[in-house]
Amino acid sequence: MKAQKYADACVIAGNPPKTKNWHGWIDKMPPPPDALHVRGEVEVSNPGVEVFLLKKQPQGINPAIILLDLILFQRPGLWPQLVVNKPAVYEEVGPNLSYQTAEVLYQGQGIASVPIEIIQ
């Protein structure tokens, strides 16, 4: 995310958004490194809302579970009030990734528990 691009954007707070179609997998096929992918869809109130999944800092105490924060930004400008589904995507590349579950949080509240499939 570029800071200048979203300098005028506002973080959206409130009730958790509706989400669906979550799936996650770790690609362990050669050559290394491994690649973690977590994806879902988030219902937002207008096309000017940007959706981000960010690794929570600090992570929890269980190394088998990755905690991801769902962040919604409202881009500046006038946008039609049109409900749309936007993709939520998180990707991480590294050696020996061993997550079994991704927990998606919105303002500290769990909204999705995503089992991680291993692809070898």
C-alpha beads as a LAMMPS data file, in Angstrom:
LAMMPS data file: protein, C-alpha beads

120 atoms
119 bonds

1 atom types
1 bond types

-500.0 500.0 xlo xhi
-500.0 500.0 ylo yhi
-500.0 500.0 zlo zhi

Masses

1 110.0

Atoms # bond

1 1 1 0.000 0.000 0.000
2 1 1 1.439 3.374 -0.963
3 1 1 1.104 6.011 1.741
4 1 1 0.550 8.910 -0.667
5 1 1 -2.139 7.090 -2.577
6 1 1 -4.245 6.721 0.582
7 1 1 -3.176 9.855 2.475
8 1 1 -6.734 11.249 2.312
9 1 1 -8.456 7.890 2.863
10 1 1 -10.396 7.085 6.033
11 1 1 -10.380 3.768 7.860
12 1 1 -13.936 2.448 8.065
13 1 1 -15.082 1.367 11.521
14 1 1 -18.343 -0.135 12.685
15 1 1 -20.073 -3.469 12.449
16 1 1 -18.160 -6.313 10.797
17 1 1 -18.836 -6.560 7.059
18 1 1 -20.399 -9.605 5.452
19 1 1 -17.773 -11.935 4.027
20 1 1 -17.837 -15.180 2.038
21 1 1 -15.857 -17.655 -0.056
22 1 1 -12.778 -17.809 2.187
23 1 1 -10.051 -20.260 1.253
24 1 1 -6.383 -20.622 2.045
25 1 1 -3.484 -22.731 0.869
26 1 1 0.284 -23.054 1.095
27 1 1 2.047 -23.888 -2.144
28 1 1 4.997 -26.119 -1.175
29 1 1 5.714 -27.319 -4.692
30 1 1 9.352 -27.048 -5.789
31 1 1 11.246 -24.863 -6.143
32 1 1 11.267 -23.166 -2.728
33 1 1 10.260 -20.881 -1.094
34 1 1 6.741 -21.718 0.092
35 1 1 3.859 -19.333 -0.656
36 1 1 0.817 -18.764 1.575
37 1 1 -2.406 -17.499 -0.027
38 1 1 -5.586 -16.464 1.848
39 1 1 -8.546 -15.099 -0.123
40 1 1 -12.136 -14.153 0.461
41 1 1 -14.823 -11.697 -0.573
42 1 1 -16.009 -8.709 1.448
43 1 1 -19.301 -6.881 0.934
44 1 1 -18.727 -3.107 0.964
45 1 1 -21.109 -0.180 0.657
46 1 1 -19.567 1.476 -2.417
47 1 1 -16.896 0.926 -5.092
48 1 1 -14.570 3.441 -3.407
49 1 1 -13.877 1.130 -0.468
50 1 1 -10.502 -0.624 -0.623
51 1 1 -10.044 -3.963 1.180
52 1 1 -6.761 -5.101 2.746
53 1 1 -5.686 -8.162 4.718
54 1 1 -2.626 -7.447 6.860
55 1 1 -0.671 -9.732 9.164
56 1 1 -1.574 -8.795 12.740
57 1 1 1.252 -7.502 14.891
58 1 1 1.977 -9.061 17.270
59 1 1 0.900 -12.528 16.214
60 1 1 -0.748 -14.862 18.717
61 1 1 0.962 -17.555 20.743
62 1 1 0.013 -20.466 18.453
63 1 1 2.460 -20.663 15.505
64 1 1 0.006 -22.859 13.540
65 1 1 -2.488 -19.963 13.325
66 1 1 -1.843 -16.789 11.361
67 1 1 -3.860 -13.767 12.485
68 1 1 -4.943 -11.389 9.725
69 1 1 -6.553 -7.972 10.210
70 1 1 -9.227 -6.987 7.688
71 1 1 -8.917 -3.240 7.065
72 1 1 -11.388 -1.194 5.011
73 1 1 -10.398 2.212 3.605
74 1 1 -12.798 4.694 2.060
75 1 1 -11.098 6.473 -0.834
76 1 1 -11.879 10.181 -1.078
77 1 1 -14.466 11.417 -3.540
78 1 1 -18.108 10.852 -4.304
79 1 1 -19.096 7.223 -4.817
80 1 1 -22.482 5.721 -5.692
81 1 1 -24.076 3.872 -2.792
82 1 1 -23.867 0.534 -4.543
83 1 1 -23.161 -2.631 -2.533
84 1 1 -20.315 -4.586 -4.158
85 1 1 -18.143 -7.579 -3.259
86 1 1 -14.418 -6.886 -3.242
87 1 1 -11.597 -9.425 -2.975
88 1 1 -9.577 -9.688 0.231
89 1 1 -6.125 -11.125 -0.482
90 1 1 -3.130 -11.957 1.700
91 1 1 0.064 -13.529 0.366
92 1 1 3.287 -14.390 2.167
93 1 1 6.411 -16.031 0.785
94 1 1 8.932 -17.706 3.044
95 1 1 10.763 -20.903 3.886
96 1 1 8.925 -23.675 5.725
97 1 1 5.542 -22.000 6.173
98 1 1 3.499 -24.282 8.426
99 1 1 0.221 -22.496 9.179
100 1 1 -2.846 -24.702 9.597
101 1 1 -5.461 -21.957 10.027
102 1 1 -5.897 -18.278 9.189
103 1 1 -8.047 -16.273 11.609
104 1 1 -9.473 -13.132 10.003
105 1 1 -10.182 -10.293 12.454
106 1 1 -12.121 -7.058 12.042
107 1 1 -11.408 -4.499 14.760
108 1 1 -10.158 -7.311 17.006
109 1 1 -13.253 -9.474 16.487
110 1 1 -12.955 -12.827 14.722
111 1 1 -15.050 -12.951 11.546
112 1 1 -13.656 -15.991 9.699
113 1 1 -11.605 -19.077 10.462
114 1 1 -9.975 -20.368 7.289
115 1 1 -8.389 -23.847 7.143
116 1 1 -5.108 -23.856 5.234
117 1 1 -4.667 -26.561 2.595
118 1 1 -1.161 -27.794 1.794
119 1 1 -0.358 -28.203 -1.903
120 1 1 2.710 -30.356 -2.563

Bonds

1 1 1 2
2 1 2 3
3 1 3 4
4 1 4 5
5 1 5 6
6 1 6 7
7 1 7 8
8 1 8 9
9 1 9 10
10 1 10 11
11 1 11 12
12 1 12 13
13 1 13 14
14 1 14 15
15 1 15 16
16 1 16 17
17 1 17 18
18 1 18 19
19 1 19 20
20 1 20 21
21 1 21 22
22 1 22 23
23 1 23 24
24 1 24 25
25 1 25 26
26 1 26 27
27 1 27 28
28 1 28 29
29 1 29 30
30 1 30 31
31 1 31 32
32 1 32 33
33 1 33 34
34 1 34 35
35 1 35 36
36 1 36 37
37 1 37 38
38 1 38 39
39 1 39 40
40 1 40 41
41 1 41 42
42 1 42 43
43 1 43 44
44 1 44 45
45 1 45 46
46 1 46 47
47 1 47 48
48 1 48 49
49 1 49 50
50 1 50 51
51 1 51 52
52 1 52 53
53 1 53 54
54 1 54 55
55 1 55 56
56 1 56 57
57 1 57 58
58 1 58 59
59 1 59 60
60 1 60 61
61 1 61 62
62 1 62 63
63 1 63 64
64 1 64 65
65 1 65 66
66 1 66 67
67 1 67 68
68 1 68 69
69 1 69 70
70 1 70 71
71 1 71 72
72 1 72 73
73 1 73 74
74 1 74 75
75 1 75 76
76 1 76 77
77 1 77 78
78 1 78 79
79 1 79 80
80 1 80 81
81 1 81 82
82 1 82 83
83 1 83 84
84 1 84 85
85 1 85 86
86 1 86 87
87 1 87 88
88 1 88 89
89 1 89 90
90 1 90 91
91 1 91 92
92 1 92 93
93 1 93 94
94 1 94 95
95 1 95 96
96 1 96 97
97 1 97 98
98 1 98 99
99 1 99 100
100 1 100 101
101 1 101 102
102 1 102 103
103 1 103 104
104 1 104 105
105 1 105 106
106 1 106 107
107 1 107 108
108 1 108 109
109 1 109 110
110 1 110 111
111 1 111 112
112 1 112 113
113 1 113 114
114 1 114 115
115 1 115 116
116 1 116 117
117 1 117 118
118 1 118 119
119 1 119 120
